[in-house]
């Protein structure tokens, strides 16, 4: 009895080379999207646990500005 994966593999093998290439590009794109979504969810969960998920854009930008200024003053004193 063939499995679903074996059936798909057999069908893919019948495709022309350019169709296979398009298929693999599409699979890679979908995997990338899935991975980015999973990473985004992990990051959101971490921010939620740290109590920072609901911070405003202004708060985040102010903190980044402070970090940038601190680094600049440390790297380029005076």
C-alpha atoms as one frame of an Amber mdcrd trajectory, in Angstrom:
protein
   0.000   0.000   0.000   1.407   3.366  -1.036   1.526   6.248   1.362   0.469
   9.778   0.581   4.131  10.849   0.419   4.973   8.053  -2.003   2.043   9.071
  -4.195   3.190  12.682  -4.182   6.768  11.664  -4.994   5.588   9.580  -7.927
   3.480  12.451  -9.219   6.362  14.927  -8.833   8.642  12.601 -10.747   6.314
  12.860 -13.740   6.610  16.659 -13.863   8.919  18.338 -16.300  12.148  19.788
 -14.931  10.948  23.408 -14.943   7.734  22.367 -13.173   9.730  20.529 -10.509
  11.943  23.578 -10.042   8.848  25.794  -9.619   7.401  23.307  -7.165  10.556
  23.214  -5.021  10.739  27.013  -5.026   7.141  27.161  -3.839   7.799  24.547
  -1.138  10.842  26.520   0.040   8.769  29.720   0.163   6.034  28.034   2.171
   8.566  26.556   4.597  10.171  29.967   5.044   6.797  31.551   5.776   5.934
  28.792   8.231   9.285  29.215   9.977   8.934  33.001  10.183   5.431  32.630
  11.574   6.654  30.173  14.234   9.527  32.490  15.159   7.109  35.416  15.387
   4.846  33.441  17.696   7.789  32.494  19.938   8.899  36.119  20.092   5.356
  37.291  20.939   5.131  34.692  23.696   8.460  35.814  25.141   7.344  39.459
  25.100   4.040  38.487  26.701   5.854  36.640  29.529   8.117  39.653  30.046
   5.092  41.956  30.157   6.301  43.907  27.147   3.875  42.789  24.457   1.528
  45.728  24.929   4.191  48.458  24.939   3.463  51.343  22.631   5.494  52.072
  19.532   6.599  55.328  21.131   7.976  53.498  24.177   9.924  51.049  22.042
  11.331  53.793  19.812  12.332  55.874  22.861  14.184  52.894  24.328  15.933
  52.216  21.015  16.915  55.904  20.775  18.349  55.737  24.301  20.330  52.589
  23.444  21.634  54.180  20.254  22.719  57.330  22.117  24.412  55.269  24.838
  26.355  53.251  22.264  27.320  56.369  20.326  28.564  58.158  23.458  30.520
  55.072  24.511  32.088  54.529  21.081  32.610  58.224  20.300  33.190  60.093
  23.583  33.310  63.902  23.500
